[in-house]
Amino acid sequence: MFANYWRILITLIKTSFIAEMEFRANISLKIFNDFIWYFVQISVFEVLYSHTSQISGWNIGKIKVFLGCLFLADTINMIFYHENLEQLSERVRKGDLDLILAKPVSSQFMLSFYRLHPSYALNFVLCFAWLVYSLNQELGFMNAYIILKILILVICANIIMYSLRFMVASTSIVLGRAENLAQVWYSLFRMSLRPDFVYPPWLRYTLLFVLPLGFIASVPAHVVLGVRPDTWLLGAVVLSLSLLTLSGFFWRWIIKRYSSASS
């Protein structure tokens, strides 16, 4: 079963890459847009730390590690599922979901990875290099175990982000159009763009244990820097698998309430 889905994913990557190559100028524009976003995020903290050396015990070096975790997680998001979840409500409205449900493959899988963006692989390489460089500058060393922790934590961060976003997007099955819920999601997601120490304790705990957006970048940065013990790594794995399972249950529950677009 896993081998079949892996072959489907490889095929989707190939076809998506061929489709992207038809509009090369658009690829360059999207990558350039991402680099502008990276520059803006870095500039915000550079300005803040030009007036102080530390905030809550975090210096600019630790912030660069946090930003590296954030950029890496966002790049995987852009490659695999961001656009697909953005268009989920449109596929429901136009009836494309009917065709996907008729295929002998998981509808959640097909909706999530229908169109990929492998051209963002360059962003992934550069963001990974930024994170490794920032960690080496802050810790003074790098080893294979730290690299392994980075990869595990970034994968967990994306599973958490995907699961939450998918459950929000799939509500379009019963609501028809879910633009307002999408805006609520983005308003909450923006809180993950800042390290958790900038928030008051009650909000920090909310972002860790209620709506775990803190696991997207803050927790990975804490763990690879050694601020938090490796037990948080195990917690990230358990949480990500739990949310992924929950998203599957939620999808199967909500798809039972779906009426064909032609009905």
Beta strands, then each sheet from edge to edge (+ up, - down):
end
